[in-house]
Amino acid sequence: MAPASARRGLAAGLRREVDAFLPLDGRQVLVGFLFGLAATARLPVIAGAPFFVLVGPGGTWQRRALSAGLGASIPVLALFAYNVATTGHVFHPGYEYQYQREQGYTTLGYRPDWSIEDVRYLPQNLRIAFLSVPDILPDARTYALGPQFSPDEPVCTEPGATRGLFDRDCPLALPRDIGTSLLLTSPAYLLLLPTLRRWGRSRLVTGGIIAIVLIAVLDLAHFSQGWVQWGYRFSNDFAPFAIPLVALGAQGRDGRLRLAAYVLVVLSVLINAWGVVWGNLLGW
């Protein structure tokens, strides 16, 4: 009987021969299928497809792309078939209906002469996603929909009232219902920055960044940004591609980088806990 090392070498050689003969990689087909399932829940996720051209089994980018594309097409085409059967449209018209109904919310910046997905929405949505901060020492609880829908409620009206971290009647700070900066609510995303130097040298990093950017642009061009919310909920669409890069960014022999990673993760947990508590206090 041949030694174990020889048998392993023979098995590996046979697998390579089979892989070279077959146009698809079964593992990548399964990965693509699971990715397609995710896209049926949140369609913008499909913009992350280039990730699977660069990352995953298959040997070559053509084989990875073909395998993942076939797997993803099964649930996505099933969703489109369901939409056509139930509504007569490939894309569900519920979003168009919502868009027309919400045109009156002028304080949210919706424009009836723009489409549901429109790059002209990018500037205002970028401000929500990255620059929106809580209202510090507020005079009233304000609402994005304006006083015609929900009147502002004055705070700290009792004589001698003192502000508290979780005092609904006299708060130190209040989250904004339209959303709060992703970098403020989840500062651990800053750990993505050290991975940028691997652009073009790491397939995981390059594919991840491409997927993040494409999904984010698609989300940010959408008319609605997910009101009411704490943080930026559309970030969930690209989080599966961002989290591995965050983990890579936290690695390294530099003790200061590891310490910064721990601090940023702990801060993210504490800040999100503050937002969740306030979400409950405000009835979100």
C-alpha positions, 0 to 999 in steps of 0.5 A, a space after each residue: 500500500 502506498 504511504 499516506 503522503 502519496 495517497 494524499 498527493 494522488 487525491 489532490 492531483 485528482 481534485 485538480 484534474 476534476 476542477 480543471 475539467 468542470 466549468 463550475 466549482 460547487 463550493 463557489 456555487 453554494 457561496 453564490 446561492 447564499 449571497 443571492 438569498 441575502 440579496 432577496 432580503 436586501 436587493 442592494 446587496 447584489 451590488 457586492 457581486 464583484 467580491 466573488 469574482 476575486 474571493 472564493 474557491 474556483 482557481 480562476 476569476 472566470 470560474 469563480 464568477 461563473 460559479 457564484 453567478 449561477 448560484 446567486 441567480 437562482 434565488 434572485 430570479 425566483 424573487 423576480 418571478 414572484 414579483 411578476 406573478 404577484 404585481 406584474 413588475 420585476 421590481 416590487 412597486 411598493 417602493 414607488 408607492 411609498 415614494 409618492 406617499 412621502 412626497 409631503 415630508 418636505 423636511 426630509 428633502 424628497 424631490 418628486 421630480 427625481 427618481 427613487 434612485 437618483 445620484 442627486 440624493 447623494 449629498 444630503 444622504 452622505 450628511 446623514 450617514 457620516 455627519 449627523 450627530 445627536 442634538 446636544 443640550 437640546 431645548 426641545 425634542 424635535 422630529 424630522 417630519 416637522 411640527 405639522 406631523 409631530 409638534 416639538 416638545 420642550 424639555 427641561 421645563 421644570 424649575 431647577 431641572 438638571 440634565 441627565 444621560 437618560 432623562 427624557 424630560 431633560 436630556 444631555 443629548 438626543 439622537 436624531 430620528 433621521 439617523 446618526 453618523 456611522 463613524 460616530 455610532 460604530 467607530 470600530 469601522 475606522 479600523 478599515 483604514 489600515 487595510 487600504 494599503 493592501 488595495 491591489 495586493 490582497 484579493 480580499 481587501 480589494 474585493 471587499 472595498 469594491 463591494 462596500 463602495 458599490 453597495 454604499 453608493 446604491 443605498 446613498 442614492 436611494 430617496 429614503 435613508 431609513 427613518 426612524 433609526 439609530 445610526 445608519 441602518 443601511 450599513 447592514 447591507 455592506 457590513 458582511 464585506 466590511 467586518 472582515 476588513 475591520 478584523 484585518 485592520 485590527 491585526 498587526 504587531 504594533 501594540 498601539 494598533 491593537 490597543 486602539 482596536 480594543 478601544 474602538 470596539 468598546 466605544 462602539 458597544 457603549 455608544 450603541 447601548 446609549 442609542 438603544 436605550 434612547 430608542 426605547 425611551 423615544 418609542 422608536 
